[in-house]
Amino acid sequence: MMINTTSPDNENERPIRLLKVSDVARMTQVSPSQVYTMIQEGMLPAVRFGTALRVRPEDLQKFIEENITS
């Protein structure tokens, strides 16, 4: 999902990229219910639009980097 945040006054702004829960699940190879659980437990930040949840790619990347195990 791309949201265009550009306005006529500022043409240099970039669109915001947001991921659906299903996108996050597919990208991380976990179930959507697991993604919802991570969001509900505060492990993965999300933006709520009514009943829809979206995750910023940078928040997903940060979550992955902070949870790397050796």
Biopython code that builds the backbone (N, CA, C, O; Angstrom):
import numpy as np
from Bio.PDB.StructureBuilder import StructureBuilder

atoms = [
    (1, "MET", "N", (0.850, -1.171, 0.000)),
    (1, "MET", "CA", (0.000, 0.000, 0.000)),
    (1, "MET", "C", (0.890, 1.226, 0.000)),
    (1, "MET", "O", (1.768, 1.363, 0.852)),
    (2, "MET", "N", (0.670, 2.099, -0.935)),
    (2, "MET", "CA", (1.414, 3.351, -1.003)),
    (2, "MET", "C", (0.456, 4.495, -0.696)),
    (2, "MET", "O", (-0.637, 4.580, -1.257)),
    (3, "ILE", "N", (0.885, 5.364, 0.198)),
    (3, "ILE", "CA", (0.090, 6.542, 0.519)),
    (3, "ILE", "C", (0.895, 7.749, 0.079)),
    (3, "ILE", "O", (2.030, 7.942, 0.515)),
    (4, "ASN", "N", (0.319, 8.541, -0.768)),
    (4, "ASN", "CA", (1.012, 9.706, -1.266)),
    (4, "ASN", "C", (0.815, 10.857, -0.294)),
    (4, "ASN", "O", (-0.292, 11.368, -0.125)),
    (5, "THR", "N", (1.909, 11.253, 0.340)),
    (5, "THR", "CA", (1.842, 12.358, 1.303)),
    (5, "THR", "C", (2.314, 13.660, 0.698)),
    (5, "THR", "O", (2.446, 14.664, 1.398)),
    (6, "THR", "N", (2.572, 13.650, -0.606)),
    (6, "THR", "CA", (3.046, 14.887, -1.224)),
    (6, "THR", "C", (1.915, 15.889, -1.323)),
    (6, "THR", "O", (0.759, 15.528, -1.542)),
    (7, "SER", "N", (2.256, 17.115, -1.163)),
    (7, "SER", "CA", (1.292, 18.197, -1.305)),
    (7, "SER", "C", (1.808, 19.138, -2.375)),
    (7, "SER", "O", (2.991, 19.101, -2.710)),
    (8, "PRO", "N", (0.955, 19.969, -2.908)),
    (8, "PRO", "CA", (1.412, 20.917, -3.933)),
    (8, "PRO", "C", (2.545, 21.809, -3.440)),
    (8, "PRO", "O", (3.334, 22.313, -4.239)),
    (9, "ASP", "N", (2.626, 22.005, -2.117)),
    (9, "ASP", "CA", (3.656, 22.884, -1.568)),
    (9, "ASP", "C", (5.006, 22.192, -1.416)),
    (9, "ASP", "O", (6.037, 22.864, -1.367)),
    (10, "ASN", "N", (5.019, 20.858, -1.340)),
    (10, "ASN", "CA", (6.267, 20.152, -1.082)),
    (10, "ASN", "C", (6.360, 18.926, -1.975)),
    (10, "ASN", "O", (5.869, 17.853, -1.623)),
    (11, "GLU", "N", (6.987, 19.086, -3.125)),
    (11, "GLU", "CA", (7.099, 17.994, -4.081)),
    (11, "GLU", "C", (8.230, 17.039, -3.743)),
    (11, "GLU", "O", (8.372, 16.011, -4.405)),
    (12, "ASN", "N", (9.041, 17.340, -2.735)),
    (12, "ASN", "CA", (10.186, 16.501, -2.388)),
    (12, "ASN", "C", (9.841, 15.378, -1.416)),
    (12, "ASN", "O", (10.671, 14.497, -1.190)),
    (13, "GLU", "N", (8.642, 15.380, -0.834)),
    (13, "GLU", "CA", (8.259, 14.328, 0.099)),
    (13, "GLU", "C", (8.054, 13.031, -0.656)),
    (13, "GLU", "O", (7.606, 13.025, -1.803)),
    (14, "ARG", "N", (8.396, 11.913, 0.016)),
    (14, "ARG", "CA", (8.242, 10.598, -0.588)),
    (14, "ARG", "C", (6.985, 9.933, -0.043)),
    (14, "ARG", "O", (6.593, 10.189, 1.095)),
    (15, "PRO", "N", (6.350, 9.079, -0.846)),
    (15, "PRO", "CA", (5.179, 8.342, -0.352)),
    (15, "PRO", "C", (5.556, 7.432, 0.810)),
    (15, "PRO", "O", (6.677, 6.927, 0.872)),
    (16, "ILE", "N", (4.630, 7.226, 1.718)),
    (16, "ILE", "CA", (4.836, 6.334, 2.857)),
    (16, "ILE", "C", (4.435, 4.933, 2.438)),
    (16, "ILE", "O", (3.347, 4.737, 1.896)),
    (17, "ARG", "N", (5.297, 3.956, 2.680)),
    (17, "ARG", "CA", (5.002, 2.563, 2.354)),
    (17, "ARG", "C", (4.561, 1.879, 3.638)),
    (17, "ARG", "O", (5.267, 1.917, 4.646)),
    (18, "LEU", "N", (3.395, 1.258, 3.594)),
    (18, "LEU", "CA", (2.868, 0.524, 4.734)),
    (18, "LEU", "C", (2.552, -0.902, 4.305)),
    (18, "LEU", "O", (2.082, -1.136, 3.192)),
    (19, "LEU", "N", (2.814, -1.850, 5.194)),
    (19, "LEU", "CA", (2.579, -3.262, 4.911)),
    (19, "LEU", "C", (1.330, -3.752, 5.623)),
    (19, "LEU", "O", (1.089, -3.405, 6.779)),
    (20, "LYS", "N", (0.541, -4.555, 4.936)),
    (20, "LYS", "CA", (-0.593, -5.220, 5.571)),
    (20, "LYS", "C", (-0.066, -6.350, 6.447)),
    (20, "LYS", "O", (1.061, -6.812, 6.267)),
    (21, "VAL", "N", (-0.887, -6.790, 7.395)),
    (21, "VAL", "CA", (-0.518, -7.922, 8.239)),
    (21, "VAL", "C", (-0.202, -9.132, 7.360)),
    (21, "VAL", "O", (0.754, -9.859, 7.629)),
    (22, "SER", "N", (-0.989, -9.349, 6.324)),
    (22, "SER", "CA", (-0.737, -10.488, 5.434)),
    (22, "SER", "C", (0.608, -10.355, 4.717)),
    (22, "SER", "O", (1.272, -11.359, 4.461)),
    (23, "ASP", "N", (1.017, -9.118, 4.389)),
    (23, "ASP", "CA", (2.334, -8.900, 3.778)),
    (23, "ASP", "C", (3.446, -9.274, 4.754)),
    (23, "ASP", "O", (4.400, -9.962, 4.392)),
    (24, "VAL", "N", (3.309, -8.811, 5.994)),
    (24, "VAL", "CA", (4.311, -9.108, 7.023)),
    (24, "VAL", "C", (4.392, -10.621, 7.241)),
    (24, "VAL", "O", (5.485, -11.179, 7.344)),
    (25, "ALA", "N", (3.236, -11.278, 7.311)),
    (25, "ALA", "CA", (3.205, -12.731, 7.514)),
    (25, "ALA", "C", (3.912, -13.449, 6.365)),
    (25, "ALA", "O", (4.712, -14.357, 6.590)),
    (26, "ARG", "N", (3.616, -13.042, 5.149)),
    (26, "ARG", "CA", (4.240, -13.673, 3.981)),
    (26, "ARG", "C", (5.745, -13.432, 3.972)),
    (26, "ARG", "O", (6.520, -14.348, 3.695)),
    (27, "MET", "N", (6.161, -12.208, 4.274)),
    (27, "MET", "CA", (7.580, -11.858, 4.238)),
    (27, "MET", "C", (8.386, -12.581, 5.314)),
    (27, "MET", "O", (9.550, -12.921, 5.104)),
    (28, "THR", "N", (7.768, -12.810, 6.451)),
    (28, "THR", "CA", (8.477, -13.437, 7.573)),
    (28, "THR", "C", (8.168, -14.923, 7.716)),
    (28, "THR", "O", (8.721, -15.594, 8.588)),
    (29, "GLN", "N", (7.289, -15.435, 6.864)),
    (29, "GLN", "CA", (6.906, -16.847, 6.857)),
    (29, "GLN", "C", (6.330, -17.303, 8.199)),
    (29, "GLN", "O", (6.649, -18.382, 8.698)),
    (30, "VAL", "N", (5.475, -16.452, 8.768)),
    (30, "VAL", "CA", (4.701, -16.813, 9.958)),
    (30, "VAL", "C", (3.232, -16.561, 9.640)),
    (30, "VAL", "O", (2.917, -15.925, 8.634)),
    (31, "SER", "N", (2.350, -17.043, 10.470)),
    (31, "SER", "CA", (0.919, -16.871, 10.226)),
    (31, "SER", "C", (0.482, -15.433, 10.533)),
    (31, "SER", "O", (1.103, -14.746, 11.344)),
    (32, "PRO", "N", (-0.581, -14.996, 9.883)),
    (32, "PRO", "CA", (-1.118, -13.676, 10.221)),
    (32, "PRO", "C", (-1.494, -13.567, 11.698)),
    (32, "PRO", "O", (-1.338, -12.502, 12.296)),
    (33, "SER", "N", (-1.986, -14.651, 12.291)),
    (33, "SER", "CA", (-2.337, -14.588, 13.713)),
    (33, "SER", "C", (-1.102, -14.347, 14.579)),
    (33, "SER", "O", (-1.193, -13.690, 15.616)),
    (34, "GLN", "N", (0.043, -14.870, 14.165)),
    (34, "GLN", "CA", (1.286, -14.612, 14.904)),
    (34, "GLN", "C", (1.671, -13.142, 14.783)),
    (34, "GLN", "O", (2.141, -12.547, 15.752)),
    (35, "VAL", "N", (1.480, -12.555, 13.619)),
    (35, "VAL", "CA", (1.772, -11.128, 13.432)),
    (35, "VAL", "C", (0.850, -10.299, 14.321)),
    (35, "VAL", "O", (1.303, -9.369, 14.989)),
    (36, "TYR", "N", (-0.450, -10.631, 14.333)),
    (36, "TYR", "CA", (-1.392, -9.915, 15.208)),
    (36, "TYR", "C", (-0.957, -10.026, 16.673)),
    (36, "TYR", "O", (-1.037, -9.051, 17.420)),
    (37, "THR", "N", (-0.504, -11.195, 17.079)),
    (37, "THR", "CA", (-0.042, -11.394, 18.458)),
    (37, "THR", "C", (1.157, -10.503, 18.756)),
    (37, "THR", "O", (1.211, -9.872, 19.811)),
    (38, "MET", "N", (2.119, -10.445, 17.834)),
    (38, "MET", "CA", (3.304, -9.601, 18.043)),
    (38, "MET", "C", (2.903, -8.130, 18.153)),
    (38, "MET", "O", (3.488, -7.380, 18.934)),
    (39, "ILE", "N", (1.905, -7.721, 17.369)),
    (39, "ILE", "CA", (1.422, -6.335, 17.443)),
    (39, "ILE", "C", (0.715, -6.095, 18.773)),
    (39, "ILE", "O", (0.977, -5.094, 19.439)),
    (40, "GLN", "N", (-0.179, -7.002, 19.166)),
    (40, "GLN", "CA", (-0.930, -6.845, 20.416)),
    (40, "GLN", "C", (-0.015, -6.821, 21.630)),
    (40, "GLN", "O", (-0.289, -6.109, 22.596)),
    (41, "GLU", "N", (1.070, -7.589, 21.594)),
    (41, "GLU", "CA", (2.006, -7.646, 22.726)),
    (41, "GLU", "C", (3.013, -6.497, 22.704)),
    (41, "GLU", "O", (3.866, -6.405, 23.587)),
    (42, "GLY", "N", (2.921, -5.620, 21.698)),
    (42, "GLY", "CA", (3.812, -4.463, 21.639)),
    (42, "GLY", "C", (5.188, -4.780, 21.082)),
    (42, "GLY", "O", (6.085, -3.939, 21.138)),
    (43, "MET", "N", (5.366, -5.965, 20.553)),
    (43, "MET", "CA", (6.669, -6.347, 19.997)),
    (43, "MET", "C", (6.916, -5.708, 18.633)),
    (43, "MET", "O", (8.054, -5.404, 18.275)),
    (44, "LEU", "N", (5.837, -5.508, 17.878)),
    (44, "LEU", "CA", (5.924, -4.958, 16.535)),
    (44, "LEU", "C", (4.981, -3.760, 16.441)),
    (44, "LEU", "O", (3.765, -3.928, 16.530)),
    (45, "PRO", "N", (5.524, -2.557, 16.261)),
    (45, "PRO", "CA", (4.667, -1.374, 16.160)),
    (45, "PRO", "C", (3.774, -1.444, 14.918)),
    (45, "PRO", "O", (4.173, -1.984, 13.887)),
    (46, "ALA", "N", (2.582, -0.900, 15.029)),
    (46, "ALA", "CA", (1.652, -0.863, 13.904)),
    (46, "ALA", "C", (0.831, 0.416, 13.962)),
    (46, "ALA", "O", (0.692, 1.045, 15.011)),
    (47, "VAL", "N", (0.298, 0.777, 12.819)),
    (47, "VAL", "CA", (-0.580, 1.933, 12.694)),
    (47, "VAL", "C", (-1.982, 1.401, 12.456)),
    (47, "VAL", "O", (-2.178, 0.511, 11.629)),
    (48, "ARG", "N", (-2.958, 1.940, 13.174)),
    (48, "ARG", "CA", (-4.334, 1.478, 13.022)),
    (48, "ARG", "C", (-5.129, 2.508, 12.225)),
    (48, "ARG", "O", (-5.113, 3.704, 12.517)),
    (49, "PHE", "N", (-5.828, 2.001, 11.204)),
    (49, "PHE", "CA", (-6.764, 2.793, 10.417)),
    (49, "PHE", "C", (-8.118, 2.131, 10.584)),
    (49, "PHE", "O", (-8.437, 1.195, 9.851)),
    (50, "GLY", "N", (-8.918, 2.592, 11.528)),
    (50, "GLY", "CA", (-10.176, 1.914, 11.835)),
    (50, "GLY", "C", (-9.877, 0.531, 12.376)),
    (50, "GLY", "O", (-9.286, 0.392, 13.447)),
    (51, "THR", "N", (-10.280, -0.487, 11.644)),
    (51, "THR", "CA", (-9.983, -1.861, 12.077)),
    (51, "THR", "C", (-8.751, -2.431, 11.383)),
    (51, "THR", "O", (-8.292, -3.518, 11.733)),
    (52, "ALA", "N", (-8.213, -1.711, 10.406)),
    (52, "ALA", "CA", (-7.051, -2.202, 9.653)),
    (52, "ALA", "C", (-5.756, -1.839, 10.370)),
    (52, "ALA", "O", (-5.621, -0.746, 10.921)),
    (53, "LEU", "N", (-4.811, -2.770, 10.353)),
    (53, "LEU", "CA", (-3.485, -2.535, 10.916)),
    (53, "LEU", "C", (-2.472, -2.519, 9.787)),
    (53, "LEU", "O", (-2.559, -3.311, 8.849)),
    (54, "ARG", "N", (-1.508, -1.611, 9.883)),
    (54, "ARG", "CA", (-0.437, -1.528, 8.904)),
    (54, "ARG", "C", (0.881, -1.398, 9.653)),
    (54, "ARG", "O", (0.938, -0.820, 10.738)),
    (55, "VAL", "N", (1.943, -1.945, 9.059)),
    (55, "VAL", "CA", (3.274, -1.931, 9.659)),
    (55, "VAL", "C", (4.219, -1.202, 8.714)),
    (55, "VAL", "O", (4.228, -1.450, 7.508)),
    (56, "ARG", "N", (5.010, -0.301, 9.281)),
    (56, "ARG", "CA", (6.016, 0.381, 8.471)),
    (56, "ARG", "C", (7.173, -0.579, 8.212)),
    (56, "ARG", "O", (7.597, -1.279, 9.131)),
    (57, "PRO", "N", (7.692, -0.630, 6.991)),
    (57, "PRO", "CA", (8.810, -1.534, 6.699)),
    (57, "PRO", "C", (9.999, -1.335, 7.624)),
    (57, "PRO", "O", (10.665, -2.302, 7.995)),
    (58, "GLU", "N", (10.272, -0.092, 8.000)),
    (58, "GLU", "CA", (11.410, 0.156, 8.891)),
    (58, "GLU", "C", (11.173, -0.424, 10.281)),
    (58, "GLU", "O", (12.128, -0.827, 10.945)),
    (59, "ASP", "N", (9.915, -0.477, 10.738)),
    (59, "ASP", "CA", (9.621, -1.103, 12.030)),
    (59, "ASP", "C", (9.790, -2.615, 11.948)),
    (59, "ASP", "O", (10.271, -3.238, 12.895)),
    (60, "LEU", "N", (9.399, -3.208, 10.824)),
    (60, "LEU", "CA", (9.608, -4.646, 10.643)),
    (60, "LEU", "C", (11.100, -4.951, 10.600)),
    (60, "LEU", "O", (11.554, -5.906, 11.230)),
    (61, "GLN", "N", (11.864, -4.155, 9.868)),
    (61, "GLN", "CA", (13.311, -4.359, 9.783)),
    (61, "GLN", "C", (13.958, -4.248, 11.163)),
    (61, "GLN", "O", (14.817, -5.060, 11.509)),
    (62, "LYS", "N", (13.558, -3.260, 11.946)),
    (62, "LYS", "CA", (14.108, -3.075, 13.287)),
    (62, "LYS", "C", (13.755, -4.277, 14.173)),
    (62, "LYS", "O", (14.600, -4.764, 14.925)),
    (63, "PHE", "N", (12.513, -4.752, 14.084)),
    (63, "PHE", "CA", (12.102, -5.926, 14.853)),
    (63, "PHE", "C", (12.980, -7.117, 14.497)),
    (63, "PHE", "O", (13.435, -7.836, 15.386)),
    (64, "ILE", "N", (13.220, -7.335, 13.219)),
    (64, "ILE", "CA", (14.039, -8.467, 12.777)),
    (64, "ILE", "C", (15.462, -8.322, 13.310)),
    (64, "ILE", "O", (16.022, -9.277, 13.847)),
    (65, "GLU", "N", (16.042, -7.148, 13.166)),
    (65, "GLU", "CA", (17.412, -6.925, 13.623)),
    (65, "GLU", "C", (17.554, -7.108, 15.138)),
    (65, "GLU", "O", (18.566, -7.626, 15.611)),
    (66, "GLU", "N", (16.543, -6.684, 15.891)),
    (66, "GLU", "CA", (16.601, -6.798, 17.351)),
    (66, "GLU", "C", (16.340, -8.223, 17.843)),
    (66, "GLU", "O", (16.585, -8.526, 19.011)),
    (67, "ASN", "N", (15.847, -9.094, 16.966)),
    (67, "ASN", "CA", (15.520, -10.446, 17.386)),
    (67, "ASN", "C", (16.349, -11.513, 16.697)),
    (67, "ASN", "O", (15.954, -12.678, 16.648)),
    (68, "ILE", "N", (17.487, -11.121, 16.169)),
    (68, "ILE", "CA", (18.403, -12.090, 15.564)),
    (68, "ILE", "C", (19.058, -12.888, 16.675)),
    (68, "ILE", "O", (19.569, -12.330, 17.647)),
    (69, "THR", "N", (19.035, -14.202, 16.517)),
    (69, "THR", "CA", (19.705, -15.074, 17.488)),
    (69, "THR", "C", (20.863, -15.776, 16.793)),
    (69, "THR", "O", (20.866, -15.945, 15.574)),
    (70, "SER", "N", (21.835, -16.178, 17.583)),
    (70, "SER", "CA", (22.988, -16.860, 16.981)),
    (70, "SER", "C", (22.964, -18.336, 17.283)),
    (70, "SER", "O", (23.857, -19.069, 16.856)),
]
sb = StructureBuilder()
sb.init_structure("model")
sb.init_model(0)
sb.init_chain("A")
sb.init_seg("    ")
for serial, (resi, resn, name, xyz) in enumerate(atoms, 1):
    if name == "N":
        sb.init_residue(resn, " ", resi, " ")
    sb.init_atom(name, np.array(xyz, "f"), 0.0, 1.0, " ", f" {name:<3s}", serial, name[0])
structure = sb.get_structure()
